[in-house]
Amino acid sequence: MIYALIVLLIIIIMPFKIVITKDDRRSDIDIYFTKIFNLRLDFDEIIAFLVTEKDNPDRISPERVVRNYHLFKRSKRIIISMAKMIRVSKLTFIVKTKGKSLETCVWLYVVSWIYLAYLQNNVHRYFKSVENEHYNQMPAEKFNLNFEFQCNFRLVYLIFAMIKNIKDLPKIIRFMKKGRKIYGTTSNS
């Protein structure tokens, strides 16, 4: 019994490295169990499961996207409280734009830097600190967003955020139960 508690305590305190990468060739969300296990969990399929239809996993369902958006809105205070405890170890964000004329290129350049400044402001507002950040805009053959995001996350951050926003938990649980009955993921429907 004591060993189970020690293992549970280690898992709660152990950092998980979250790496989100999107570039020209790939788009990945990975979670690495860094200290003890040296495991990699590919999170892409879980995200795809959240937005695709139950019968056809290749087709995105607008109902599921809207449902997850509402769940995010209800959980927003918990997510923000959790993010304020996380240090971002690396953030790279590159906007690649394509313009047909010089005037279009200039406007895209200006709008891209305004967007990047807005993004930088929000990252510094919501996260505890950002150690290595790089923003850039470059012309390319097609429009593309490239980014890499790395941070260390601990389950204890989630527990503290849930305790801090305990009033939101019943609303979130009620919404999730209602969603299970509507979308048929429970046997009680």
N, C-alpha and C positions, 0 to 999 in steps of 0.2 A: 504494500500500500504506500509506504513512504517513497519507494522508487518511482511509483506512478506520479506522485505529487512532485517529485524532483524533476522528472521528465516534463511534466506539464508546465512547471515553472520555467524550465529552460526554453521550452517552445514559446511561451508567452514573452520572454525577454529577448530571445534570439532575433537578430536582425534578418530580415528578408530583403534581398536586393531586387528592386523592381526596375526593369529596363524596358522602355518603350522606344521602338525604333521604326522610323518610316523614311524610306529613301526611294530612289528610282527602281530598285530591284526587289525590295522586300518590305514587308510591314509586319512587325512582330511586337508582341507583348509577352515578356518573359519574367518569371519570378524565380530567383535563385535562393535556395536555402543555403546560406553562405558559411556559417561557422562550423556546423557539425556534419551535416548530411552531404553537402556538395551535390545537390539535386537541382535540376532545371525543370520548371513547370511551364509548358507553353500555354499561355492564357488566351490565344486567338480563338480556339474552338469554343471556349466558354462565352466570350463576347459575341461570337457568331450565333450561339444558341440563344442568347438573350434577345436578338433582333430578328431571327428568322422564324419561318412558320414551322409548326410541329411536324407536319406531314412532308413538307418539301424544304430541306435545309438549305437549298440554294437560293430560295426566294425570300426577300426581306418583307416582313409583315409590318405594315404601318401601325396596326393595333398594338403590337408588342413594342415598337419604338415609342409610341405615345405612352404606354403603360410604364416603361422604364424611365421615361422623362418625368412622369408624375412621381414615381418612386424616388428619383434623384431630387426633385423639388422638396419632397417631404423629408428627405435625409440630408438636405443641404447643410443644416447647422452642425450635424454630426461630422460630415465630411470636412467642413471648414475648420472645426475644432481639431480634428485629427491632422489636417494639413499644416496647421500652425505649429505642430510638434515635429514635423519632418524637415530634415535638412536635405536639400537637393545637391547631390554631388556633381552632377554634370547636366547641362542644358545647352543643346545646340539647336538653333532654329534658322533654317535657310529658306528664303522665298525665291523661287525661280519664276521669272515672268517672261512672256513673249509679247512683243508689240510689233505691229505691222509698219508703223511710222515712227519717226523720232519723237513726235509729240505724244503718241501713245506710250512709248517707252518711258518718257519723263514722268507722265502721270502715274504709270504703274510703279515706277521707282518711288515716287513721293508717297503714294498710298501704301506701298509695302512697308516703308519705314514708319509710317504712322501706325500701321497695324502691329509692327514689331515693338514699337514703344508702348503701345497699349498692352500687349502681351507681357512685356517685361515688367510693367507696373503691376499687373495682376499677379504675376509670379512672386514678386517681392512682397506684395500685400498678403497673399494667402499662405506662403511657406515661411518657415522659421528663418532659413538662410539659404542662399544660393552660392555655392563655392566656385564653380567653373562654368561660366556662361558665355555663349558666343551667338551673336545674331548677325545675319548677313542677307543681302539681296543681290541677286545676280541675274543677268539675262540668260535665257536658255531657249531651246527649240520649242519647248512646250511648258505650260504652267505646271508647277509642281511645288509641293511643300515637303521639305526634308527636315526631320527633327530626330533628336535623340534625347531621352530623358532618363536619368538614373537617380534613384534615391534609396535609402535604407529605411525600411518600415518595420515596426515591431507591433505585435498584437496588443501589447500593453497600451499603445497609443489609441487603438480602437476602443479598448475597455475604458480608458480615461475619458474619451470623447463621449461615449455612451452614458457614462455616469454624469458628466457635465450637462448633457442635454437629455436627461431622463424623461422629461415631459414629452418629448417627441416620440419616444419609443412606442407607446400604445397606439398612436396614430399610424405609425409605419406598419406595425403588426396588423392592425385592422385592415389597412390598405392591401397588404400582401395576402391576407386571408380572402378578402373580397376578390382579388385578382385571380386566386387559384380557383374559386368557384366559377368565375366568368370564363376563364380560358381553359377550363377542364383539366387542370393538372392534379386534381384530387378526386378521390372516389366518392365524395359527398355531393357531387353535382347532380 
